[in-house]
Amino acid sequence: MALDSTETKAEAGGIAGERLRSLIERIERLEEEKKSLANDIKDIYAEAKSAGFDVKVLRKVISLRRMEAQERAEMDEILTLYMHALGMT
């Protein structure tokens, strides 16, 4: 059974061209949204900085809020241990 040129292009090497194109276009749209969101976040940090907040500390607080309480407590204990070992306490 011979494939015509349309079928050959649409399923080159067994890959459905339209499905592949759809996936790629969805990824591209999401990448654009991600870039836009990153810019929005950057603007909010700039706003926080202009209001007198320490951006580095804000980033740390956000990082800590993502953690479970148990994980935060464990990290704090290890940090305290390391600081003590270095004579920083």
N, C-alpha and C positions, 0 to 999 in steps of 0.2 A: 504494500500500500504506500503510494507516494504522497508526501506532504506537500501541500501548496505553500507558497512563500509566506502567506499570512500565518498559517499554523506553525511554520518553522520559526518565525519571529516571536510568536506568542509563547511558544514552549521550547525555546532553544535549550538544549541539554536537559530537557525534562523540567525546566523551571517555568512556571506560569508567569509570563511577563506582566500581566495586569496586576496580579496579586503582589508581585515583587515591587512594582511601581507604587502601589497603594501603601505598602508597608514603609517604603522609603519616604514617601511624601508625608505620612503621619509622623515619622521620626523628625523630619525637617521642620514641620509645624511645631512640634513639641520643643525642639531645640530653640526655635525663635521665641516661644513662650518663656522658656527657661532663661534666655538672655534678657527678656523684658522684666521678668521677676527679679533677676539679679540686679538689674539697674534700679528697680523700685526699692529693693533692700538697701542698696548703696545710698540711695537718697534718704532713707529713714535713718541710717547711721549718721549721715551728714547732719540731718536735723537734730538728732540726739546730741551730737558733738557741739553744735551751735547753741544748744540749750544747756551746755555745761557738763554733760555726762561723759564719762570715760568710756570710749568705744571698746577698748580692749577688755575692760571689765564687763561690759554688756555682752560681748561675744562669749566670755567665760560663763556668765550667768545662763545664757541661752544653752550653752553646751551642757552645763550641769542640770538644767531643767529637763533635758532629754533623757538623762540617766534615771534609773530606778534608785530609790532611796538606799537599798542594800549596796548597790554598785558604788554610789557616791560615798557611803560610809567606809567601804573597803578602800577606795582610792584615798580618802582622807587619812586613814590609818597608815597606809603605806607611805604617803607623803610625809606624815609626821615622823615615821621611823627613819626615812631617808634624811630628813632635815636634822634630826637628832644625831644621826651617824656622822653628818658633816659639821656638827657643832653650830648649827644655825638656830637652835632653840635656846 
